[in-house]
């Protein structure tokens, strides 16, 4: 049995006790002011057997109460300073007895029991119940600082709030509530440690002081604003603030103010509003997010006023969650019942063809039970239809594939159950089809549903759970929600590394997407470093010419370009294009994509002649493989026109831009971003040819459309307004131009317009 009791005071949240085998089991002599060590008999009764922790307050030993034959934990306290001051020692002893009596008087299932206290050879000691469990700091560290599941957080919070409600009615304020002082036992029970002793530490200096100015006792990451500087007496609402800090850390994996030094942390508690936990963990229930923020209010009057109120809110959350679970539909959720179809799309994704059902599960999933009810032919037919749906996706028939997977999911739901892995597999494929159909919001919701069920049924680290979470992150990225995507990718990556290793293809796949997403967040250097790392690992594991290795090398080139390292990017893209041509063929879409980026690099390096020749070849290849109206063909034609302009061939550049704009408007729509880009390029050509009045009309059209679609303050809209102002200048309409420039400048700075 692991000894769960600990000290936890001392050096902040990093401080925790090691287990006995890490500390060593030697004779224990010469370890400071504690008892002699292993085998010592305290007061003729408590035999010390094993050192299970050491911290700022002293040592904790596993011991045997030889009078009662009971295993206990003995805490030997070692106050710092004044060791030779007899007057101080007498005051210390008296206060210790007073506070130890307080601790011993508390009788509640959520508070550690103190059996006895006293003094032995000049060392103060407490005898407490020996707990079998881990403190919350150890729980978080065991999970590598990953947040706890929401049901665990609310369960712990409810138990802690119940214990605080009891102790506060006894007139006792803990003053140093933190993860290291909260134990979660092996049976799920939660206990708070060190009541009374925490207050004793304030009086006699058991904990290290952060300043020499009378800093109030407490651990910086969990101190209430009113504790800082000890300017006022704290009450039970200070403990509630500390509870909010603990819950914040359980929910996000870090304290609310996780800064570099103690003073910055304290200033954060005093002056700075914490980021809502849902910024880090969007799936957190809104009610829990609100409760944590309420507990972290700077003014005690703005917090919940007692722990009973906190417990009531937590019970209401649990009841609401239970009601929602009871109403969960047996088939697709209500939001998916009316899904509609969309336009076809293409994909290069490789699907895994599932084998016939072979699950040896119990309860509602038992294949042996289901076969008797549904018949083996029915299940085999569903497997065949599932495979047919995957094949439809392979050839780009995403609408038909979606309809088939949805139908199979409904049939599997009836035959196998809503939460059976095969039912979820069909829904997973349906979600993928939705993504390919451009219905990303619907796809995301379905992936979130699947990942939630798989996490509950299969476990958070099960490969199927991680696949669904990965796809949810990909959908979030597609919606521009890059921060949320980053958080999920990071969590999935940690789970992959923990379960299958750093070099596993699935781990590298996740790391690749994380690197790409970092670039979207503007973290260019990190994106580049991670992409290089993944590319090297994939080359080592899969081979230098493997498709996935080349995909990551492509991203390395993209990161190099974003950093302005165009010569390096050019070399990277050329290598990728050559490898893809060798492996996939010269006309493969991936080969042509690498050649397109090669042309971008040539243009950025001032080699527009070389870029023009490349794009002329690329337009021919794209037209041959995808058709004249294909999006990639039009992209290549747009780049061709840009380089014609760079070379001064403005008549040809204008003709190309107009033609591409017309096709894009017909195929994509008048308000599509690509259509507007081509129209702007048309205006650029008109301007270079001196046709400013016509250019002004086109610039104005683009600006008005962007303002209507994107908003007046969007950067693309403001760029178009600047284009308008430049045209007005060229036409001699200086006053109008200056007014428009001022308007744009005011919007860019977020200031009121002054015309």
SULUR-V598110 format. One record per backbone hydrogen bond with DSSP energy under -0.5 kcal/mol. NH is the residue of the N-H (numbers start at 1). CO is the residue of the C=O. If there is no record, write none. Layout:
BEGIN
nh & co
NH & CO
NH & CO
END
This chain:
BEGIN
nh & co
4 & 2
4 & 131
11 & 9
14 & 11
15 & 12
22 & 19
23 & 19
24 & 20
31 & 28
38 & 27
39 & 48
40 & 37
42 & 40
42 & 46
43 & 41
45 & 42
46 & 42
47 & 45
47 & 64
48 & 40
48 & 46
49 & 62
50 & 62
52 & 50
52 & 60
53 & 60
55 & 58
56 & 9
58 & 55
59 & 76
60 & 53
61 & 74
62 & 50
63 & 72
64 & 47
65 & 70
66 & 45
66 & 64
68 & 65
69 & 65
70 & 65
72 & 63
73 & 128
74 & 61
75 & 73
75 & 126
76 & 59
76 & 74
77 & 75
77 & 124
78 & 57
80 & 205
85 & 82
86 & 84
89 & 85
90 & 86
91 & 87
92 & 88
93 & 89
94 & 90
95 & 91
96 & 92
97 & 93
98 & 94
99 & 95
100 & 96
101 & 97
102 & 98
103 & 99
104 & 100
105 & 101
106 & 102
106 & 103
111 & 108
112 & 192
115 & 113
115 & 127
116 & 127
118 & 125
120 & 123
123 & 120
124 & 77
125 & 118
126 & 75
127 & 116
128 & 73
128 & 126
129 & 113
130 & 71
131 & 129
133 & 131
134 & 184
136 & 179
136 & 182
137 & 179
139 & 135
140 & 136
141 & 137
142 & 138
143 & 139
144 & 141
145 & 140
146 & 143
148 & 250
153 & 149
154 & 150
155 & 151
156 & 152
157 & 153
158 & 154
159 & 155
160 & 156
161 & 157
162 & 158
163 & 159
164 & 160
165 & 161
166 & 162
167 & 163
168 & 164
169 & 165
170 & 166
171 & 168
172 & 167
173 & 171
181 & 178
182 & 179
183 & 191
184 & 134
185 & 183
185 & 189
186 & 132
188 & 185
191 & 183
192 & 110
193 & 181
197 & 195
198 & 194
200 & 196
201 & 197
202 & 198
203 & 199
204 & 200
205 & 201
206 & 201
216 & 227
222 & 219
223 & 220
227 & 224
228 & 224
228 & 225
230 & 227
231 & 228
232 & 226
238 & 235
239 & 235
240 & 236
241 & 237
242 & 238
243 & 239
244 & 240
245 & 241
246 & 242
247 & 243
248 & 244
249 & 245
250 & 246
251 & 247
252 & 248
253 & 249
259 & 257
265 & 261
266 & 262
267 & 263
268 & 264
269 & 265
270 & 266
271 & 267
272 & 267
272 & 268
279 & 276
280 & 276
280 & 277
281 & 277
284 & 281
289 & 285
290 & 286
291 & 287
292 & 288
293 & 289
294 & 290
295 & 291
296 & 292
297 & 294
300 & 298
302 & 299
303 & 300
309 & 306
310 & 306
311 & 307
312 & 308
313 & 309
314 & 310
315 & 311
316 & 312
317 & 313
318 & 314
319 & 315
320 & 316
321 & 317
322 & 318
323 & 319
324 & 320
325 & 321
326 & 322
327 & 323
328 & 325
336 & 333
337 & 333
337 & 334
339 & 336
345 & 396
351 & 349
353 & 351
354 & 352
361 & 359
365 & 362
366 & 363
367 & 359
370 & 366
371 & 367
372 & 368
373 & 369
374 & 370
375 & 370
375 & 371
379 & 375
380 & 376
381 & 377
382 & 378
383 & 379
384 & 380
385 & 381
386 & 382
387 & 383
388 & 384
389 & 385
390 & 386
391 & 387
392 & 388
393 & 389
394 & 390
395 & 391
396 & 393
397 & 392
398 & 396
401 & 397
402 & 398
403 & 399
404 & 400
405 & 401
406 & 402
407 & 403
408 & 404
409 & 405
410 & 406
411 & 407
412 & 408
413 & 409
414 & 410
415 & 411
416 & 412
417 & 412
417 & 413
420 & 417
424 & 420
425 & 421
426 & 422
427 & 423
428 & 424
429 & 425
430 & 426
431 & 427
432 & 428
433 & 429
434 & 430
435 & 431
436 & 432
437 & 433
438 & 435
439 & 434
440 & 438
443 & 439
444 & 440
445 & 441
446 & 442
447 & 443
448 & 444
449 & 445
450 & 446
451 & 447
452 & 448
453 & 449
454 & 450
455 & 451
456 & 452
457 & 453
458 & 454
459 & 454
462 & 459
466 & 462
467 & 463
468 & 464
469 & 465
470 & 466
471 & 467
472 & 468
473 & 469
474 & 470
475 & 471
476 & 472
477 & 473
478 & 474
479 & 475
480 & 477
481 & 476
482 & 480
485 & 481
486 & 482
487 & 483
488 & 484
489 & 485
490 & 486
491 & 487
492 & 488
493 & 489
494 & 490
495 & 491
496 & 492
497 & 493
498 & 494
499 & 495
500 & 496
501 & 496
504 & 501
508 & 504
509 & 505
510 & 506
511 & 507
512 & 508
513 & 509
514 & 510
515 & 511
516 & 512
517 & 513
518 & 514
519 & 515
520 & 516
521 & 517
522 & 519
523 & 518
524 & 522
527 & 523
528 & 524
529 & 525
530 & 526
531 & 527
532 & 528
533 & 529
534 & 530
535 & 531
536 & 532
537 & 533
538 & 534
539 & 535
540 & 536
541 & 537
542 & 538
543 & 538
543 & 539
546 & 543
550 & 546
551 & 547
552 & 548
553 & 549
554 & 550
555 & 551
556 & 552
557 & 553
558 & 554
559 & 555
560 & 556
561 & 557
562 & 558
563 & 559
564 & 561
565 & 560
566 & 564
569 & 565
570 & 566
571 & 567
572 & 568
573 & 569
574 & 570
575 & 571
576 & 572
577 & 573
578 & 574
579 & 575
580 & 576
581 & 577
582 & 578
583 & 579
584 & 580
585 & 580
588 & 585
592 & 588
593 & 589
594 & 590
595 & 591
596 & 592
597 & 593
598 & 594
599 & 595
600 & 596
601 & 597
602 & 598
603 & 599
604 & 600
605 & 601
606 & 603
607 & 602
608 & 606
611 & 607
612 & 608
613 & 609
614 & 610
615 & 611
616 & 612
617 & 613
618 & 614
619 & 615
620 & 616
621 & 617
622 & 618
623 & 619
624 & 620
625 & 621
626 & 622
627 & 622
627 & 623
630 & 627
634 & 630
635 & 631
636 & 632
637 & 633
638 & 634
639 & 635
640 & 636
641 & 637
642 & 638
643 & 639
644 & 640
645 & 641
646 & 642
647 & 643
648 & 645
649 & 644
650 & 648
653 & 649
654 & 650
655 & 651
656 & 652
657 & 653
658 & 654
659 & 655
660 & 656
661 & 657
662 & 658
663 & 659
664 & 660
665 & 661
666 & 662
667 & 663
668 & 664
669 & 664
669 & 665
672 & 669
676 & 672
677 & 673
678 & 674
679 & 675
680 & 676
681 & 677
682 & 678
683 & 679
684 & 680
685 & 681
686 & 682
687 & 683
688 & 684
689 & 685
690 & 687
691 & 686
692 & 690
695 & 691
696 & 692
697 & 693
698 & 694
699 & 695
700 & 696
701 & 697
702 & 698
703 & 699
704 & 700
705 & 701
706 & 702
707 & 703
708 & 704
709 & 705
710 & 706
711 & 706
711 & 707
714 & 711
718 & 714
719 & 715
720 & 716
721 & 717
722 & 718
723 & 719
724 & 720
725 & 721
726 & 722
727 & 723
728 & 724
729 & 725
730 & 726
731 & 727
732 & 729
733 & 728
734 & 732
737 & 733
738 & 734
739 & 735
740 & 736
741 & 737
742 & 738
743 & 739
744 & 740
745 & 741
746 & 742
747 & 743
748 & 744
749 & 745
750 & 746
750 & 747
751 & 746
END
